[in-house]
């Protein structure tokens, strides 16, 4: 079934505009970590990081996501001081060079506050605003929208259906956001592919993205190069482009607003092609 699109609208990202609806948009990933599962250590200087961000924007990215703390399986926390050292100089450079919003991928309140002071426009929180740092209050204080991701350590074993459990989590996230002063127009949901989920659960979530969209908030899918692709195709992380593009096509068909990807140009082309087919469909 072809799912209805979100009506095109613009999210105000601290003065920068993020248009969603219409074609599925691409968020470009900029990891400033030496140990990320896919691209750790590739951008060791500010110049290299900015050049890659500019390339992603030229390829169609509408948002650049900056992260300094790896969250790959088995990751080690580096602490706020080191995370700030990695991301803040790059954020300052990006804000002055890019025309698209810059998001900070962090669950640390100290880092989030520093990033907003440096000019970041969006918060991307892998703890779905349910960590200990009151990130919702910080985002509200800086008038920043949030991308709230789902993850829970007990998710694979907890009783209940996959989407039913996820909805309980997101209901709590939305309540936290509203209590902090963030409106519904500033919340984007990320189902958290690969975070405390079995491969069958990951595949079920992707297959049911239309139901997640039915909850009424924009959805971001972050599945680029992830282990669920490697599990299905039996391929290492360096050979997962086709699998990523397949998941982007599924997401675009279901009307997902944003995909978070490493390979921007290829994913933008896939989303555009799917949009053309959807537009031609009579149902």
N, C-alpha and C positions, 0 to 999 in steps of 0.2 A: 504493500500500500504506500502510495506517495504521501508523505506527511506534509501538512501545511507549513509554510515558512513563517518565521517570526516576522511581523511587520517591520520593515526597515526603520531603524531608529538610531539615534546617536547617543552614546554614553559620554558624559562630560568627565574627562580624566584630568582634573586640576587644570583646566584651560585648554587641553588638547582633546581632539575629538576621535572617538572610536566608533565607526559605523558598523553595525551588525544587522543581520537580516540580508536578504538577497543571497548572493553567493557565499558559500562557506569561506571565511577569512582565515589567514594564516598568521599565527604568532611564531616569530623566529626565536630559536633557542640560542642564547649566548652564555655558555658555561665558562666561568672563570676559575675552574677547579683543576687541579692536577690529576684527579682520580675519578672523574665522572665515568660512567660505564661505557659511554660511546665516544666522547670527544674531549676527554680530560687533557689539559695541558696544551691544547692547540692554539691558544691565544694568550701567550705569556706577557705581552706588553699592551699598554693602552692603545698604541697605534694599531696593533694587529686586531684587537677586539673591536675598535671603532670601524676599521676597514671591513671586517666581517659583518658587522651590524649594517653598515651602509650597503653592502652587497645584498643582504637579505631584504632590505627595504626596496632596493632597486628591482628585486625579483618579485615583489608584491606583498611582503610582510606588512601588516597594518599595526603591528605591535612587536616590540623586542623585549624578551624576558631575560633579565640578568640574574645569574645565580652564582654565589661564591661558596656554598656549602653543598657538597655532593650528598645525594639521597639515594645512591645506588644501594642494592642489598649489601648489608654488612658495613655500611658507612660509619665513620667515626666523626663525632662532632668536633669542630675546630675551635669553637668559641667566638664570641661576638667581635673581639678585637681583630682577629685574623680575617674574619669574614668581611668586616668593614674595610680592612686594608685592601682586600681583593676587589671589592665592588664599587666603593665610593668614587675613586678617581675615574673609573670607567663611566659610571652613571653621570658624573658631572660633564665629561666629554660628550657623551651621547646626547644629553639634554641640549647641549649647545649646537650639535651637528645634525641631529635627526629632526624630522617634522612629525614623526609618529610618536605615540606614547611609549614610555619606557616603564616596564614593570620590574619590581624587585621580588625575586623568588626567595622568600625567607620565612621562617617561623619564629625568628628571634625578635622580640620587641625592640631591643637596643639597635639592631641592624635596621629594622623597618623605620624607626624614627630618624636614624641617620640618613637613610636613603631618601626619605621624603624631604628632609632638609637639603639634600643635595639636588633635589629636583625630580625624583622619580614620581610617576603619575598613577601607578596602579600597584596594589599589593597582590601577590600570588602566594597563598598560604597553604602548604600541604597538610596542615592540621585542621583545615576547615573552620578556622576561628575558634577552635576548641582546645587550644594549647593553654599554657599557664600565663602567657604574657599579655592578655587583654588586647590582642591585635585589632579587634574590631573598634575599640575606643580610639586607638592610634589612627587607624584609617579614617574614622569619622572626624577626628580632630583636624586632619589634613585634607578633608573633603575628597578622599580617594576611593574609587571603586575597588572591589575585592574579587579575586578568583578564589573560591573556597573549594578545596579538594577533599574528597572522602578518603579516609583510611581509619581502620580500627584494628588493633592487634588480634582481637577475638573474632573478627569477621568470618574467616573460613569455617570456624567450628560452631559459631553461635546458631541457635535454632531460628528457623524462619526462612522465608524466601530471600533471594539475593536483593531484588529491588525493594522489597518491603523493609528489610533491614537498613538499606541505604537511605530510604526516605525518612526513617526515624532520625538518622544522623543529620540529614540536611534540614529537617524541621527544627532541630536544636540549633543548627548553624544560623538559620534565618532568624530564629528568636533572639539569639545573641546579637546578631547584626542590628536588628530593629531596636533592641534595648539600648544599643550603643549609639543610636542615631543615624545608622546607615539605612537608606531607603531601599526598597526592593529594586529600584532602578539602578542600583549600584552593586548588585550581586550577580556573579556568574558562577555556575556550578561545574565542577570537574569530578567525574566519577572515580578518578584515581586508579587508572589501569596499572596493574603491577604492584600496588601497595597493599600488602596483607590480603592478597586474593590468590586463589588457585587459578591455574590456567583455564579450567572449565568455567569458573566464575567470570574471569576476564572476557572470555568469548561470549558468555551469556549477556553480560552488560553491554558489549558492543552490539550484539544482535537486537537488543531492546532499547537502544538509544532513543527511539521515538517515544517510549514510555517515560523516560527521564525528561524529555522535552515537554511532555504533557504536564509536568509539575509547574510550568508557567514561567520559568526563569531561563535565561540564556545558558547554553551548555558549551563547555570547552572539552575537547577530547585530546588527551596527551598520551599517544600510543607509539610515537615515533621510535623505531628501532628496538622496541622493548622485547622482553624475553618471551612474551606470549607468541610473538612472530617467530622467534627462534625455535620455540617448542613445536609449532605447527610445521614449519618448513625445514627444521633441522639445520639452520644456518647460523653462523657467527654474527656478531653485531655489525660487522663491516659489510655484510651482504643482505641486509634487511630492507633495502629501499623498496623493492616491489611489494613486500608484505605491508610496509607502511602505506604505500599508495593505495593498496587494496582497502585498508582500514579507513583511509581518508575518503575513498569513494563511498564506502558504506555510511560513514558519518555524514557526508554531503547529501546522500540520498535521503537520509532520515532528517535532514534539515538542521543538523548541528551548526551552531553559529561560528565556532572557531576551532581550528586544529592547531595544536602546539607541535612544531616540527623542526627538524634539523635541516632538511633539504627543501627550502622554500619554493624554488622555481617549479620543481616537479609536482609538488603538492598543490600549488596554486593552479597549475594547468589541469590537474585531475579534477579539482573542485569546479573549475570553469566548465569542463566538459560535462560533468554530471549535472550542473545547473542547466546547461543547454538541453540535455535529454529530459530532465524534469519538466522544463518549460514546454516541451513538445508533447508530454504525456497528457492524454485526454482525461485521466482520472486522478 
